[in-house]
Structure formats: structure tokens, C-alpha cells
Amino acid sequence: APDIAGHGVANPTAVILSAAWMLSHLGHREAGAALERAVHETLRDPACRPRDLGGSARTDQVAEAIAARL
């Protein structure tokens, strides 16, 4: 999405969930489940939702909120 590159408006949850599923696939089920849980918990918080999900959080804010929940 070159039109939004560098603007901090991309939703990072898809790539983070992909990493969670890859961890699970590689046998690290607990780590994958923890990461997936952190994503879902983060998205329940309206202050941490990215713009495309009705919030106003920037890409880095969403990613940092997910990391903090781990």
C-alpha cells in the first residue's frame, strides 16, 4: 500500500497474527497462543484500535500495545 507508506496508519495485526500462527505451526504453541491473545486483547481496547477498525491508534501504538500485553 504505497499510498499509506510512512503515514503510520497501517493495521499491523495481520502480520502479527501471521507470526503467531507460524509460531504455532513450528511447534511453539504456547508462544503463538500468547501472541494471538495479546492481539485480541489489544483490539478490545478502543484506544488501541487502528484507523481501519474505527480507532485512531497509529501503527506503532498498536504494535507497542500488543507487545506490552505479552
CHARMM-style PDB file with segment names, atoms N, HN, CA, C and O in Angstrom:
ATOM      1  N   ALA     1       0.839  -1.186   0.000  1.00  0.00      PROA
ATOM      2  CA  ALA     1       0.000   0.000   0.000  1.00  0.00      PROA
ATOM      3  C   ALA     1       0.882   1.246   0.000  1.00  0.00      PROA
ATOM      4  O   ALA     1       1.034   1.898   1.032  1.00  0.00      PROA
ATOM      5  N   PRO     2       1.455   1.573  -1.138  1.00  0.00      PROA
ATOM      6  CA  PRO     2       2.352   2.722  -1.200  1.00  0.00      PROA
ATOM      7  C   PRO     2       1.684   4.041  -0.837  1.00  0.00      PROA
ATOM      8  O   PRO     2       2.363   4.981  -0.425  1.00  0.00      PROA
ATOM      9  N   ASP     3       0.381   4.123  -0.981  1.00  0.00      PROA
ATOM     10  HN  ASP     3      -0.171   3.359  -1.316  1.00  0.00      PROA
ATOM     11  CA  ASP     3      -0.302   5.372  -0.660  1.00  0.00      PROA
ATOM     12  C   ASP     3      -0.329   5.676   0.832  1.00  0.00      PROA
ATOM     13  O   ASP     3      -0.514   6.831   1.218  1.00  0.00      PROA
ATOM     14  N   ILE     4      -0.147   4.652   1.689  1.00  0.00      PROA
ATOM     15  HN  ILE     4       0.002   3.714   1.375  1.00  0.00      PROA
ATOM     16  CA  ILE     4      -0.134   4.914   3.140  1.00  0.00      PROA
ATOM     17  C   ILE     4       1.239   4.672   3.768  1.00  0.00      PROA
ATOM     18  O   ILE     4       1.405   4.844   4.975  1.00  0.00      PROA
ATOM     19  N   ALA     5       2.207   4.282   2.971  1.00  0.00      PROA
ATOM     20  HN  ALA     5       2.072   4.143   1.990  1.00  0.00      PROA
ATOM     21  CA  ALA     5       3.549   4.007   3.498  1.00  0.00      PROA
ATOM     22  C   ALA     5       4.105   5.236   4.215  1.00  0.00      PROA
ATOM     23  O   ALA     5       4.076   6.348   3.689  1.00  0.00      PROA
ATOM     24  N   GLY     6       4.604   5.011   5.410  1.00  0.00      PROA
ATOM     25  HN  GLY     6       4.628   4.108   5.837  1.00  0.00      PROA
ATOM     26  CA  GLY     6       5.229   6.078   6.179  1.00  0.00      PROA
ATOM     27  C   GLY     6       4.266   6.990   6.912  1.00  0.00      PROA
ATOM     28  O   GLY     6       4.698   7.938   7.567  1.00  0.00      PROA
ATOM     29  N   HSD     7       2.964   6.726   6.819  1.00  0.00      PROA
ATOM     30  HN  HSD     7       2.613   5.956   6.287  1.00  0.00      PROA
ATOM     31  CA  HSD     7       1.982   7.580   7.475  1.00  0.00      PROA
ATOM     32  C   HSD     7       1.537   7.052   8.845  1.00  0.00      PROA
ATOM     33  O   HSD     7       0.837   7.745   9.584  1.00  0.00      PROA
ATOM     34  N   GLY     8       1.942   5.836   9.174  1.00  0.00      PROA
ATOM     35  HN  GLY     8       2.511   5.274   8.574  1.00  0.00      PROA
ATOM     36  CA  GLY     8       1.588   5.274  10.481  1.00  0.00      PROA
ATOM     37  C   GLY     8       0.133   4.877  10.611  1.00  0.00      PROA
ATOM     38  O   GLY     8      -0.394   4.808  11.721  1.00  0.00      PROA
ATOM     39  N   VAL     9      -0.524   4.613   9.487  1.00  0.00      PROA
ATOM     40  HN  VAL     9      -0.095   4.669   8.585  1.00  0.00      PROA
ATOM     41  CA  VAL     9      -1.946   4.278   9.547  1.00  0.00      PROA
ATOM     42  C   VAL     9      -2.235   2.820   9.198  1.00  0.00      PROA
ATOM     43  O   VAL     9      -3.395   2.408   9.220  1.00  0.00      PROA
ATOM     44  N   ALA    10      -1.228   2.041   8.881  1.00  0.00      PROA
ATOM     45  HN  ALA    10      -0.285   2.375   8.863  1.00  0.00      PROA
ATOM     46  CA  ALA    10      -1.440   0.629   8.544  1.00  0.00      PROA
ATOM     47  C   ALA    10      -1.792  -0.161   9.801  1.00  0.00      PROA
ATOM     48  O   ALA    10      -1.307   0.132  10.894  1.00  0.00      PROA
ATOM     49  N   ASN    11      -2.633  -1.153   9.624  1.00  0.00      PROA
ATOM     50  HN  ASN    11      -3.027  -1.390   8.736  1.00  0.00      PROA
ATOM     51  CA  ASN    11      -3.024  -2.031  10.715  1.00  0.00      PROA
ATOM     52  C   ASN    11      -2.005  -3.172  10.779  1.00  0.00      PROA
ATOM     53  O   ASN    11      -1.925  -3.968   9.843  1.00  0.00      PROA
ATOM     54  N   PRO    12      -1.220  -3.270  11.866  1.00  0.00      PROA
ATOM     55  CA  PRO    12      -0.180  -4.307  11.937  1.00  0.00      PROA
ATOM     56  C   PRO    12      -0.668  -5.664  12.413  1.00  0.00      PROA
ATOM     57  O   PRO    12       0.120  -6.605  12.502  1.00  0.00      PROA
ATOM     58  N   THR    13      -1.958  -5.781  12.722  1.00  0.00      PROA
ATOM     59  HN  THR    13      -2.598  -5.016  12.649  1.00  0.00      PROA
ATOM     60  CA  THR    13      -2.413  -7.018  13.351  1.00  0.00      PROA
ATOM     61  C   THR    13      -2.339  -8.234  12.426  1.00  0.00      PROA
ATOM     62  O   THR    13      -2.096  -9.342  12.905  1.00  0.00      PROA
ATOM     63  N   ALA    14      -2.535  -8.069  11.141  1.00  0.00      PROA
ATOM     64  HN  ALA    14      -2.732  -7.169  10.751  1.00  0.00      PROA
ATOM     65  CA  ALA    14      -2.490  -9.218  10.228  1.00  0.00      PROA
ATOM     66  C   ALA    14      -1.104  -9.852  10.214  1.00  0.00      PROA
ATOM     67  O   ALA    14      -0.978 -11.074  10.284  1.00  0.00      PROA
ATOM     68  N   VAL    15      -0.076  -9.032  10.124  1.00  0.00      PROA
ATOM     69  HN  VAL    15      -0.179  -8.039  10.067  1.00  0.00      PROA
ATOM     70  CA  VAL    15       1.280  -9.590  10.090  1.00  0.00      PROA
ATOM     71  C   VAL    15       1.656 -10.182  11.452  1.00  0.00      PROA
ATOM     72  O   VAL    15       2.389 -11.168  11.520  1.00  0.00      PROA
ATOM     73  N   ILE    16       1.157  -9.585  12.525  1.00  0.00      PROA
ATOM     74  HN  ILE    16       0.561  -8.784  12.469  1.00  0.00      PROA
ATOM     75  CA  ILE    16       1.459 -10.111  13.862  1.00  0.00      PROA
ATOM     76  C   ILE    16       0.732 -11.439  14.075  1.00  0.00      PROA
ATOM     77  O   ILE    16       1.300 -12.375  14.637  1.00  0.00      PROA
ATOM     78  N   LEU    17      -0.523 -11.521  13.625  1.00  0.00      PROA
ATOM     79  HN  LEU    17      -0.985 -10.760  13.168  1.00  0.00      PROA
ATOM     80  CA  LEU    17      -1.241 -12.797  13.726  1.00  0.00      PROA
ATOM     81  C   LEU    17      -0.588 -13.861  12.860  1.00  0.00      PROA
ATOM     82  O   LEU    17      -0.553 -15.032  13.238  1.00  0.00      PROA
ATOM     83  N   SER    18      -0.074 -13.470  11.713  1.00  0.00      PROA
ATOM     84  HN  SER    18      -0.102 -12.519  11.406  1.00  0.00      PROA
ATOM     85  CA  SER    18       0.650 -14.430  10.866  1.00  0.00      PROA
ATOM     86  C   SER    18       1.846 -14.997  11.612  1.00  0.00      PROA
ATOM     87  O   SER    18       2.126 -16.192  11.524  1.00  0.00      PROA
ATOM     88  N   ALA    19       2.548 -14.149  12.343  1.00  0.00      PROA
ATOM     89  HN  ALA    19       2.320 -13.178  12.415  1.00  0.00      PROA
ATOM     90  CA  ALA    19       3.691 -14.600  13.137  1.00  0.00      PROA
ATOM     91  C   ALA    19       3.222 -15.556  14.240  1.00  0.00      PROA
ATOM     92  O   ALA    19       3.885 -16.554  14.523  1.00  0.00      PROA
ATOM     93  N   ALA    20       2.088 -15.250  14.852  1.00  0.00      PROA
ATOM     94  HN  ALA    20       1.550 -14.439  14.621  1.00  0.00      PROA
ATOM     95  CA  ALA    20       1.555 -16.128  15.902  1.00  0.00      PROA
ATOM     96  C   ALA    20       1.231 -17.507  15.340  1.00  0.00      PROA
ATOM     97  O   ALA    20       1.548 -18.523  15.959  1.00  0.00      PROA
ATOM     98  N   TRP    21       0.604 -17.544  14.177  1.00  0.00      PROA
ATOM     99  HN  TRP    21       0.347 -16.719  13.674  1.00  0.00      PROA
ATOM    100  CA  TRP    21       0.243 -18.816  13.569  1.00  0.00      PROA
ATOM    101  C   TRP    21       1.487 -19.582  13.120  1.00  0.00      PROA
ATOM    102  O   TRP    21       1.522 -20.810  13.188  1.00  0.00      PROA
ATOM    103  N   MET    22       2.499 -18.860  12.664  1.00  0.00      PROA
ATOM    104  HN  MET    22       2.471 -17.862  12.608  1.00  0.00      PROA
ATOM    105  CA  MET    22       3.749 -19.516  12.272  1.00  0.00      PROA
ATOM    106  C   MET    22       4.418 -20.138  13.497  1.00  0.00      PROA
ATOM    107  O   MET    22       4.927 -21.257  13.431  1.00  0.00      PROA
ATOM    108  N   LEU    23       4.415 -19.412  14.613  1.00  0.00      PROA
ATOM    109  HN  LEU    23       4.001 -18.503  14.667  1.00  0.00      PROA
ATOM    110  CA  LEU    23       4.973 -19.973  15.845  1.00  0.00      PROA
ATOM    111  C   LEU    23       4.263 -21.276  16.208  1.00  0.00      PROA
ATOM    112  O   LEU    23       4.905 -22.276  16.529  1.00  0.00      PROA
ATOM    113  N   SER    24       2.944 -21.253  16.154  1.00  0.00      PROA
ATOM    114  HN  SER    24       2.422 -20.441  15.893  1.00  0.00      PROA
ATOM    115  CA  SER    24       2.173 -22.458  16.469  1.00  0.00      PROA
ATOM    116  C   SER    24       2.500 -23.588  15.502  1.00  0.00      PROA
ATOM    117  O   SER    24       2.682 -24.732  15.918  1.00  0.00      PROA
ATOM    118  N   HSD    25       2.574 -23.276  14.241  1.00  0.00      PROA
ATOM    119  HN  HSD    25       2.426 -22.346  13.903  1.00  0.00      PROA
ATOM    120  CA  HSD    25       2.886 -24.275  13.214  1.00  0.00      PROA
ATOM    121  C   HSD    25       4.256 -24.912  13.440  1.00  0.00      PROA
ATOM    122  O   HSD    25       4.461 -26.094  13.166  1.00  0.00      PROA
ATOM    123  N   LEU    26       5.189 -24.103  13.947  1.00  0.00      PROA
ATOM    124  HN  LEU    26       5.022 -23.142  14.170  1.00  0.00      PROA
ATOM    125  CA  LEU    26       6.545 -24.598  14.184  1.00  0.00      PROA
ATOM    126  C   LEU    26       6.694 -25.309  15.529  1.00  0.00      PROA
ATOM    127  O   LEU    26       7.798 -25.675  15.932  1.00  0.00      PROA
ATOM    128  N   GLY    27       5.565 -25.496  16.216  1.00  0.00      PROA
ATOM    129  HN  GLY    27       4.669 -25.198  15.888  1.00  0.00      PROA
ATOM    130  CA  GLY    27       5.596 -26.229  17.476  1.00  0.00      PROA
ATOM    131  C   GLY    27       5.666 -25.370  18.717  1.00  0.00      PROA
ATOM    132  O   GLY    27       5.740 -25.899  19.826  1.00  0.00      PROA
ATOM    133  N   HSD    28       5.644 -24.078  18.562  1.00  0.00      PROA
ATOM    134  HN  HSD    28       5.584 -23.648  17.661  1.00  0.00      PROA
ATOM    135  CA  HSD    28       5.687 -23.167  19.708  1.00  0.00      PROA
ATOM    136  C   HSD    28       4.266 -22.688  20.001  1.00  0.00      PROA
ATOM    137  O   HSD    28       3.949 -21.502  19.902  1.00  0.00      PROA
ATOM    138  N   ARG    29       3.429 -23.654  20.363  1.00  0.00      PROA
ATOM    139  HN  ARG    29       3.686 -24.617  20.442  1.00  0.00      PROA
ATOM    140  CA  ARG    29       2.002 -23.374  20.506  1.00  0.00      PROA
ATOM    141  C   ARG    29       1.687 -22.368  21.604  1.00  0.00      PROA
ATOM    142  O   ARG    29       0.827 -21.506  21.422  1.00  0.00      PROA
ATOM    143  N   GLU    30       2.355 -22.464  22.718  1.00  0.00      PROA
ATOM    144  HN  GLU    30       3.053 -23.165  22.865  1.00  0.00      PROA
ATOM    145  CA  GLU    30       2.092 -21.528  23.821  1.00  0.00      PROA
ATOM    146  C   GLU    30       2.456 -20.104  23.431  1.00  0.00      PROA
ATOM    147  O   GLU    30       1.712 -19.167  23.723  1.00  0.00      PROA
ATOM    148  N   ALA    31       3.595 -19.938  22.772  1.00  0.00      PROA
ATOM    149  HN  ALA    31       4.199 -20.699  22.534  1.00  0.00      PROA
ATOM    150  CA  ALA    31       4.015 -18.596  22.344  1.00  0.00      PROA
ATOM    151  C   ALA    31       3.049 -18.044  21.302  1.00  0.00      PROA
ATOM    152  O   ALA    31       2.676 -16.871  21.348  1.00  0.00      PROA
ATOM    153  N   GLY    32       2.647 -18.899  20.362  1.00  0.00      PROA
ATOM    154  HN  GLY    32       2.950 -19.851  20.324  1.00  0.00      PROA
ATOM    155  CA  GLY    32       1.697 -18.468  19.348  1.00  0.00      PROA
ATOM    156  C   GLY    32       0.364 -18.070  19.953  1.00  0.00      PROA
ATOM    157  O   GLY    32      -0.223 -17.058  19.571  1.00  0.00      PROA
ATOM    158  N   ALA    33      -0.109 -18.865  20.892  1.00  0.00      PROA
ATOM    159  HN  ALA    33       0.368 -19.687  21.202  1.00  0.00      PROA
ATOM    160  CA  ALA    33      -1.384 -18.570  21.551  1.00  0.00      PROA
ATOM    161  C   ALA    33      -1.291 -17.277  22.365  1.00  0.00      PROA
ATOM    162  O   ALA    33      -2.235 -16.487  22.387  1.00  0.00      PROA
ATOM    163  N   ALA    34      -0.175 -17.064  23.021  1.00  0.00      PROA
ATOM    164  HN  ALA    34       0.593 -17.705  23.003  1.00  0.00      PROA
ATOM    165  CA  ALA    34       0.010 -15.838  23.809  1.00  0.00      PROA
ATOM    166  C   ALA    34      -0.006 -14.609  22.908  1.00  0.00      PROA
ATOM    167  O   ALA    34      -0.607 -13.590  23.249  1.00  0.00      PROA
ATOM    168  N   LEU    35       0.653 -14.709  21.762  1.00  0.00      PROA
ATOM    169  HN  LEU    35       1.141 -15.537  21.486  1.00  0.00      PROA
ATOM    170  CA  LEU    35       0.685 -13.585  20.836  1.00  0.00      PROA
ATOM    171  C   LEU    35      -0.711 -13.321  20.266  1.00  0.00      PROA
ATOM    172  O   LEU    35      -1.133 -12.169  20.163  1.00  0.00      PROA
ATOM    173  N   GLU    36      -1.414 -14.374  19.901  1.00  0.00      PROA
ATOM    174  HN  GLU    36      -1.071 -15.309  19.984  1.00  0.00      PROA
ATOM    175  CA  GLU    36      -2.770 -14.210  19.376  1.00  0.00      PROA
ATOM    176  C   GLU    36      -3.690 -13.595  20.428  1.00  0.00      PROA
ATOM    177  O   GLU    36      -4.501 -12.723  20.115  1.00  0.00      PROA
ATOM    178  N   ARG    37      -3.566 -14.045  21.664  1.00  0.00      PROA
ATOM    179  HN  ARG    37      -2.907 -14.753  21.918  1.00  0.00      PROA
ATOM    180  CA  ARG    37      -4.357 -13.492  22.766  1.00  0.00      PROA
ATOM    181  C   ARG    37      -4.058 -12.009  22.957  1.00  0.00      PROA
ATOM    182  O   ARG    37      -4.969 -11.210  23.175  1.00  0.00      PROA
ATOM    183  N   ALA    38      -2.778 -11.644  22.874  1.00  0.00      PROA
ATOM    184  HN  ALA    38      -2.039 -12.293  22.697  1.00  0.00      PROA
ATOM    185  CA  ALA    38      -2.388 -10.239  23.043  1.00  0.00      PROA
ATOM    186  C   ALA    38      -3.010  -9.357  21.958  1.00  0.00      PROA
ATOM    187  O   ALA    38      -3.420  -8.229  22.232  1.00  0.00      PROA
ATOM    188  N   VAL    39      -3.080  -9.866  20.740  1.00  0.00      PROA
ATOM    189  HN  VAL    39      -2.747 -10.782  20.518  1.00  0.00      PROA
ATOM    190  CA  VAL    39      -3.705  -9.108  19.654  1.00  0.00      PROA
ATOM    191  C   VAL    39      -5.185  -8.894  19.963  1.00  0.00      PROA
ATOM    192  O   VAL    39      -5.685  -7.773  19.871  1.00  0.00      PROA
ATOM    193  N   HSD    40      -5.879  -9.960  20.327  1.00  0.00      PROA
ATOM    194  HN  HSD    40      -5.472 -10.870  20.402  1.00  0.00      PROA
ATOM    195  CA  HSD    40      -7.320  -9.858  20.587  1.00  0.00      PROA
ATOM    196  C   HSD    40      -7.609  -8.950  21.785  1.00  0.00      PROA
ATOM    197  O   HSD    40      -8.554  -8.162  21.748  1.00  0.00      PROA
ATOM    198  N   GLU    41      -6.812  -9.053  22.835  1.00  0.00      PROA
ATOM    199  HN  GLU    41      -6.045  -9.693  22.865  1.00  0.00      PROA
ATOM    200  CA  GLU    41      -6.991  -8.183  24.000  1.00  0.00      PROA
ATOM    201  C   GLU    41      -6.765  -6.726  23.617  1.00  0.00      PROA
ATOM    202  O   GLU    41      -7.492  -5.840  24.066  1.00  0.00      PROA
ATOM    203  N   THR    42      -5.770  -6.483  22.800  1.00  0.00      PROA
ATOM    204  HN  THR    42      -5.179  -7.202  22.435  1.00  0.00      PROA
ATOM    205  CA  THR    42      -5.469  -5.116  22.376  1.00  0.00      PROA
ATOM    206  C   THR    42      -6.623  -4.531  21.575  1.00  0.00      PROA
ATOM    207  O   THR    42      -7.008  -3.382  21.788  1.00  0.00      PROA
ATOM    208  N   LEU    43      -7.168  -5.301  20.670  1.00  0.00      PROA
ATOM    209  HN  LEU    43      -6.855  -6.235  20.496  1.00  0.00      PROA
ATOM    210  CA  LEU    43      -8.243  -4.787  19.822  1.00  0.00      PROA
ATOM    211  C   LEU    43      -9.550  -4.568  20.577  1.00  0.00      PROA
ATOM    212  O   LEU    43     -10.426  -3.846  20.101  1.00  0.00      PROA
ATOM    213  N   ARG    44      -9.687  -5.185  21.751  1.00  0.00      PROA
ATOM    214  HN  ARG    44      -8.975  -5.771  22.138  1.00  0.00      PROA
ATOM    215  CA  ARG    44     -10.861  -4.922  22.585  1.00  0.00      PROA
ATOM    216  C   ARG    44     -10.815  -3.522  23.197  1.00  0.00      PROA
ATOM    217  O   ARG    44     -11.848  -2.970  23.574  1.00  0.00      PROA
ATOM    218  N   ASP    45      -9.631  -2.961  23.292  1.00  0.00      PROA
ATOM    219  HN  ASP    45      -8.791  -3.410  22.986  1.00  0.00      PROA
ATOM    220  CA  ASP    45      -9.446  -1.628  23.876  1.00  0.00      PROA
ATOM    221  C   ASP    45      -9.636  -0.577  22.780  1.00  0.00      PROA
ATOM    222  O   ASP    45      -8.809  -0.488  21.873  1.00  0.00      PROA
ATOM    223  N   PRO    46     -10.707   0.221  22.845  1.00  0.00      PROA
ATOM    224  CA  PRO    46     -10.959   1.211  21.793  1.00  0.00      PROA
ATOM    225  C   PRO    46      -9.802   2.181  21.576  1.00  0.00      PROA
ATOM    226  O   PRO    46      -9.622   2.679  20.464  1.00  0.00      PROA
ATOM    227  N   ALA    47      -9.027   2.455  22.600  1.00  0.00      PROA
ATOM    228  HN  ALA    47      -9.173   2.051  23.503  1.00  0.00      PROA
ATOM    229  CA  ALA    47      -7.905   3.394  22.471  1.00  0.00      PROA
ATOM    230  C   ALA    47      -6.758   2.808  21.666  1.00  0.00      PROA
ATOM    231  O   ALA    47      -5.876   3.543  21.221  1.00  0.00      PROA
ATOM    232  N   CYS    48      -6.757   1.484  21.472  1.00  0.00      PROA
ATOM    233  HN  CYS    48      -7.473   0.887  21.833  1.00  0.00      PROA
ATOM    234  CA  CYS    48      -5.662   0.820  20.766  1.00  0.00      PROA
ATOM    235  C   CYS    48      -6.055   0.335  19.381  1.00  0.00      PROA
ATOM    236  O   CYS    48      -5.280  -0.368  18.732  1.00  0.00      PROA
ATOM    237  N   ARG    49      -7.224   0.691  18.924  1.00  0.00      PROA
ATOM    238  HN  ARG    49      -7.854   1.262  19.451  1.00  0.00      PROA
ATOM    239  CA  ARG    49      -7.670   0.213  17.612  1.00  0.00      PROA
ATOM    240  C   ARG    49      -7.097   1.085  16.501  1.00  0.00      PROA
ATOM    241  O   ARG    49      -7.077   2.311  16.612  1.00  0.00      PROA
ATOM    242  N   PRO    50      -6.634   0.450  15.434  1.00  0.00      PROA
ATOM    243  CA  PRO    50      -6.151   1.212  14.287  1.00  0.00      PROA
ATOM    244  C   PRO    50      -7.326   1.852  13.537  1.00  0.00      PROA
ATOM    245  O   PRO    50      -8.489   1.507  13.749  1.00  0.00      PROA
ATOM    246  N   ARG    51      -6.990   2.771  12.678  1.00  0.00      PROA
ATOM    247  HN  ARG    51      -6.045   3.052  12.506  1.00  0.00      PROA
ATOM    248  CA  ARG    51      -7.987   3.555  11.965  1.00  0.00      PROA
ATOM    249  C   ARG    51      -8.980   2.701  11.172  1.00  0.00      PROA
ATOM    250  O   ARG    51     -10.174   3.003  11.149  1.00  0.00      PROA
ATOM    251  N   ASP    52      -8.499   1.647  10.530  1.00  0.00      PROA
ATOM    252  HN  ASP    52      -7.529   1.401  10.549  1.00  0.00      PROA
ATOM    253  CA  ASP    52      -9.399   0.829   9.706  1.00  0.00      PROA
ATOM    254  C   ASP    52     -10.390   0.024  10.526  1.00  0.00      PROA
ATOM    255  O   ASP    52     -11.321  -0.557   9.969  1.00  0.00      PROA
ATOM    256  N   LEU    53     -10.206  -0.021  11.845  1.00  0.00      PROA
ATOM    257  HN  LEU    53      -9.450   0.451  12.298  1.00  0.00      PROA
ATOM    258  CA  LEU    53     -11.146  -0.709  12.733  1.00  0.00      PROA
ATOM    259  C   LEU    53     -11.910   0.285  13.609  1.00  0.00      PROA
ATOM    260  O   LEU    53     -12.450  -0.077  14.655  1.00  0.00      PROA
ATOM    261  N   GLY    54     -11.945   1.530  13.168  1.00  0.00      PROA
ATOM    262  HN  GLY    54     -11.507   1.824  12.319  1.00  0.00      PROA
ATOM    263  CA  GLY    54     -12.731   2.541  13.861  1.00  0.00      PROA
ATOM    264  C   GLY    54     -12.009   3.300  14.957  1.00  0.00      PROA
ATOM    265  O   GLY    54     -12.628   4.083  15.677  1.00  0.00      PROA
ATOM    266  N   GLY    55     -10.709   3.080  15.097  1.00  0.00      PROA
ATOM    267  HN  GLY    55     -10.206   2.444  14.512  1.00  0.00      PROA
ATOM    268  CA  GLY    55      -9.947   3.780  16.122  1.00  0.00      PROA
ATOM    269  C   GLY    55      -9.083   4.871  15.535  1.00  0.00      PROA
ATOM    270  O   GLY    55      -9.266   5.291  14.392  1.00  0.00      PROA
ATOM    271  N   SER    56      -8.148   5.315  16.329  1.00  0.00      PROA
ATOM    272  HN  SER    56      -7.999   4.974  17.257  1.00  0.00      PROA
ATOM    273  CA  SER    56      -7.238   6.369  15.871  1.00  0.00      PROA
ATOM    274  C   SER    56      -5.778   6.063  16.199  1.00  0.00      PROA
ATOM    275  O   SER    56      -4.904   6.908  16.004  1.00  0.00      PROA
ATOM    276  N   ALA    57      -5.515   4.853  16.699  1.00  0.00      PROA
ATOM    277  HN  ALA    57      -6.225   4.166  16.857  1.00  0.00      PROA
ATOM    278  CA  ALA    57      -4.144   4.488  17.072  1.00  0.00      PROA
ATOM    279  C   ALA    57      -3.278   4.312  15.825  1.00  0.00      PROA
ATOM    280  O   ALA    57      -3.718   3.763  14.815  1.00  0.00      PROA
ATOM    281  N   ARG    58      -2.049   4.785  15.919  1.00  0.00      PROA
ATOM    282  HN  ARG    58      -1.690   5.230  16.740  1.00  0.00      PROA
ATOM    283  CA  ARG    58      -1.084   4.652  14.829  1.00  0.00      PROA
ATOM    284  C   ARG    58      -0.516   3.229  14.822  1.00  0.00      PROA
ATOM    285  O   ARG    58      -0.663   2.488  15.794  1.00  0.00      PROA
ATOM    286  N   THR    59       0.115   2.867  13.745  1.00  0.00      PROA
ATOM    287  HN  THR    59       0.234   3.469  12.955  1.00  0.00      PROA
ATOM    288  CA  THR    59       0.703   1.537  13.583  1.00  0.00      PROA
ATOM    289  C   THR    59       1.605   1.181  14.754  1.00  0.00      PROA
ATOM    290  O   THR    59       1.481   0.101  15.331  1.00  0.00      PROA
ATOM    291  N   ASP    60       2.517   2.089  15.109  1.00  0.00      PROA
ATOM    292  HN  ASP    60       2.618   2.967  14.641  1.00  0.00      PROA
ATOM    293  CA  ASP    60       3.457   1.807  16.191  1.00  0.00      PROA
ATOM    294  C   ASP    60       2.755   1.700  17.539  1.00  0.00      PROA
ATOM    295  O   ASP    60       3.182   0.921  18.391  1.00  0.00      PROA
ATOM    296  N   GLN    61       1.697   2.459  17.748  1.00  0.00      PROA
ATOM    297  HN  GLN    61       1.350   3.093  17.057  1.00  0.00      PROA
ATOM    298  CA  GLN    61       0.964   2.392  19.010  1.00  0.00      PROA
ATOM    299  C   GLN    61       0.259   1.053  19.169  1.00  0.00      PROA
ATOM    300  O   GLN    61       0.238   0.482  20.260  1.00  0.00      PROA
ATOM    301  N   VAL    62      -0.317   0.554  18.083  1.00  0.00      PROA
ATOM    302  HN  VAL    62      -0.300   1.017  17.198  1.00  0.00      PROA
ATOM    303  CA  VAL    62      -0.988  -0.753  18.130  1.00  0.00      PROA
ATOM    304  C   VAL    62       0.052  -1.844  18.410  1.00  0.00      PROA
ATOM    305  O   VAL    62      -0.162  -2.697  19.272  1.00  0.00      PROA
ATOM    306  N   ALA    63       1.153  -1.821  17.700  1.00  0.00      PROA
ATOM    307  HN  ALA    63       1.327  -1.129  16.999  1.00  0.00      PROA
ATOM    308  CA  ALA    63       2.202  -2.832  17.888  1.00  0.00      PROA
ATOM    309  C   ALA    63       2.768  -2.790  19.304  1.00  0.00      PROA
ATOM    310  O   ALA    63       2.997  -3.835  19.912  1.00  0.00      PROA
ATOM    311  N   GLU    64       2.990  -1.607  19.820  1.00  0.00      PROA
ATOM    312  HN  GLU    64       2.803  -0.758  19.326  1.00  0.00      PROA
ATOM    313  CA  GLU    64       3.520  -1.472  21.187  1.00  0.00      PROA
ATOM    314  C   GLU    64       2.504  -1.963  22.231  1.00  0.00      PROA
ATOM    315  O   GLU    64       2.885  -2.557  23.240  1.00  0.00      PROA
ATOM    316  N   ALA    65       1.227  -1.715  21.986  1.00  0.00      PROA
ATOM    317  HN  ALA    65       0.917  -1.233  21.166  1.00  0.00      PROA
ATOM    318  CA  ALA    65       0.193  -2.185  22.910  1.00  0.00      PROA
ATOM    319  C   ALA    65       0.129  -3.710  22.926  1.00  0.00      PROA
ATOM    320  O   ALA    65      -0.062  -4.322  23.977  1.00  0.00      PROA
ATOM    321  N   ILE    66       0.288  -4.311  21.757  1.00  0.00      PROA
ATOM    322  HN  ILE    66       0.443  -3.814  20.904  1.00  0.00      PROA
ATOM    323  CA  ILE    66       0.310  -5.772  21.675  1.00  0.00      PROA
ATOM    324  C   ILE    66       1.523  -6.310  22.426  1.00  0.00      PROA
ATOM    325  O   ILE    66       1.400  -7.248  23.215  1.00  0.00      PROA
ATOM    326  N   ALA    67       2.675  -5.730  22.191  1.00  0.00      PROA
ATOM    327  HN  ALA    67       2.775  -4.968  21.551  1.00  0.00      PROA
ATOM    328  CA  ALA    67       3.900  -6.171  22.870  1.00  0.00      PROA
ATOM    329  C   ALA    67       3.777  -6.029  24.386  1.00  0.00      PROA
ATOM    330  O   ALA    67       4.252  -6.887  25.130  1.00  0.00      PROA
ATOM    331  N   ALA    68       3.154  -4.968  24.837  1.00  0.00      PROA
ATOM    332  HN  ALA    68       2.768  -4.271  24.232  1.00  0.00      PROA
ATOM    333  CA  ALA    68       3.000  -4.741  26.277  1.00  0.00      PROA
ATOM    334  C   ALA    68       2.122  -5.806  26.926  1.00  0.00      PROA
ATOM    335  O   ALA    68       2.290  -6.123  28.104  1.00  0.00      PROA
ATOM    336  N   ARG    69       1.194  -6.352  26.163  1.00  0.00      PROA
ATOM    337  HN  ARG    69       1.057  -6.094  25.207  1.00  0.00      PROA
ATOM    338  CA  ARG    69       0.303  -7.383  26.704  1.00  0.00      PROA
ATOM    339  C   ARG    69       0.947  -8.761  26.721  1.00  0.00      PROA
ATOM    340  O   ARG    69       0.386  -9.692  27.300  1.00  0.00      PROA
ATOM    341  N   LEU    70       2.091  -8.910  26.111  1.00  0.00      PROA
ATOM    342  HN  LEU    70       2.547  -8.154  25.641  1.00  0.00      PROA
ATOM    343  CA  LEU    70       2.779 -10.183  26.172  1.00  0.00      PROA
ATOM    344  C   LEU    70       3.463 -10.337  27.514  1.00  0.00      PROA
ATOM    345  OT1 LEU    70       4.105 -11.357  27.766  1.00  0.00      PROA
TER     346      LEU     70
END
